[in-house]
C-alpha cells in the first residue's frame, strides 16, 4: 500500500453511493458520504502538511470531518475530547506541538512540532507517541480484509475521541463504507438510551469495552439484540462468564474479544491474556494523570491511584498538619481532569506504601541526579536512591514508558526496555548515552518520544485491527 495515502483510502471508500448515510452523530443528525467528503475538503485548505493538527469539535459530525481533513492535508491528527477541562486541553495542544486547532477555540502551540509521514499523535501514559501513516494503512487493510464489518453494517460506538480505541472505532466503519452511529458522550452510561439506539437504529455491529459487554450480558434491561450480529469487545479481556451469558441471551450474536501483543494479533472468540489498559466505567484511564493532578494539591505530599472493580481509588500521603476532605479533592481535580478520572474513593497511605527498597544512596553525578528526579516524579516518591529497584518502587511497563520519554526529552538515550534490563538508577545511568542536541526550527516528535512506546500502542490496539483468527 506504499502508493496509497490515508486521504486516498477514505476518499475511495466514501466515493461510492455519495447519498448514502456515512454517520449518525451524537446529536441525532446524519451526514451522507458526499457531504462529509466535501466538508473535509473545505477544512483541509488551511492546514499545513507535516504539522500536528488538534481536532476538538463539539459534535461527532464535525469531529469526523475534521479528522478526514487533517489526512487530506497530509498532516497528523491529535483527537481531543471537547468535554474535558479547557486547561487540560490547552496543555495537551501545547505539549503535542499542534500548529492548528480545529474547534474549541484553543490557542495553537507556540513551538509547533514536525510530524512527517505521521497519521496521528496519540497520548499513552502521559507520553505522546506517533502512529505512522503506514501503520494506520496496514491496520485499515487488515480491517477491510477481515470482512468483520462491511458496507451494509450499522456500527454503534461510544468511545471518547481522546482514548486510544477512539481513533480505531471511528476509522473502521468509514474505511469499509459502513454506517457509523455515535452515542452522545453524556449518554455513554445510560443503559436504556444505548439499548434503545440499538433497537431503533437496527444496529448490526456493537463496538464496546468489557464493562459494556458486562452490562449487555446482564439482566438489568429488557431490550432486544435481534438486529445485532456481532459484538466487538476491545480494551482487555471480558469478565468471566460474560461472553457465554450474552450468547445465551442472544444466540444469533457472535462475540469477538480483542487482545494480543502485536499488530498481527486479531479478534478471537476466546478471551485471553494480553496487554490491557485500565478501564473505568467504559473509559480507558491513565492512573498517572490522576496522581500528577493530586500531587498538585497543597495538602497532598504524594499519591498513588489504583484501579479496582471498575473504579479508581486514590491512596494519599498528606502533608503534615494539613487536612483535606474527599469532596474538596474531587472539586480540585475537576478543574483539570475529565469526570472518568475522578477517584470514587480516597484512602490514607500505610507505612509500607512509602517504604524504600533498602538504605538510601544519593545520586553521585549529573546523569544519576537527572534519572533519580525523573523516577521520583513518575513514581510519586519524595526521593529515589540510585540502588532502589524501579519495580519494587511501584514501576511497571506503563511507567517505564513515562520515564523513557522524559529522560529522552532531557537528553538521555533511554528506552522503556532499558528499565527491564537495568532496574536501578545506577545501572541505567551507566547503560544510557547522551542524545545529540536537536536541530532545526521545528520540534520533531521523534526527539521527545520513546520510540518503543509505539509497540505498546500497537499492542493495545491489537484488538482493533480486524482479521478473524
FENBELZI-V370206 format. One line per field, one symbol per residue. ss: DSSP state (A for helix, B for strand, O for the rest). psi: psi as a letter, one per 30 degrees, with the letter a starting at -180 (. if undefined). burial: + if it has 16 or more other C-alpha atoms within 10 Angstrom, else -. Layout:
ss=???
psi=???
burial=???
This chain:
ss=OOOOOAAAAAAAAAAOOOOOBBBBOOOOOBBBAAAAAAAAAAAAOOOOOOBBBBBOOOOAAAAAAAAAAAAAOOOBBBBOOOOOOAAAAAAAAAAAOOOBBBOOOOOOOOOOBBOOOBBBBBBBOOBBBBBBAAAAAAAAAAAAAAOOOOOOOBBBBOOOOOOAAAAAAAAAAAAAOOBBBBOOAAAOOOAAAAAAAAAAOOOOBBBBBAAAAAAAAOOOOOOOOOOOOBBBBBOOOOOOOAAAAAAAAOOOOBBBBBOOOOOOOOBBOOOOOOOOOOBBOOBBOOAAAAAAAAAOOOOBBBBBBBBBOOBBBBBBBBOOOOOOOAAAAAAAAOOOOOAAAOOOBBBBOOAAAAOOOOOOOOOOOAAAAAAAAAAAAAAOOOOOOOOOBOOOOOOOAAAAAAAAAAAAAOOBBOOOOAAAAOOBAAAAAAAOBBOOOOOOOOBBAAAAOOOOAAAAAAAAAAAAOOOBO
psi=gfgkleeeeeeeeffkiffkkekjlfgfllkleeeeeeeeeeffegkkkglkkkjilfleeeeeeeeeeeeefglkkjkljfflkeeeeeeeeeefhkfkkjlfglklkfiklkhkgkelkkkjhgkklkjkeeeeeeeeeeeeffgeklffljkklhlkfflefeeeeefeeefggljkjkkkeggefjeeeeeeeeeefhkfkkklleeeeeeefagglgakgefkfkkjklglkllkfeeeeeeeeiffkkjkkklaglffllkkfkkllakllkkkhgkkljefeeeeeeffkffjelkkkljkhglkkkjkjlkkgkkkleeeeeeeefffllefgjkflkkkklefegklfakkjlkfaeeeeeeeeeeeeeghkelklfgkkeffgglaeefeeeeeeeeeffgkiklefefffjgleeeeeefllkklkklleljkffegkjeffeeeeeeefefggajk.
burial=----+++-+++-++-----+++++++---++++++++-+++-++--+++++++++++-++++++++++++++++++++++++++-+--++-+++++++++++++-+-++--+++++++++++++++++++++++-++-++++++-+-+++--+++++++++++++++++++++++++++++++++--+--+--++-+++--+++++++++++++-++-------+-++++++++++++---++-++--++--+++++++++++-++++--+--++++++++++++++++++++++-+-+++++++-+---++++++++----------++-+++-++--++++--+--+---+--+------+---+++++++++++++++-+++++++++-+-++++++++++++++++++++++-++--++++++++--+----------+++++++++-++-+++++++++++++-
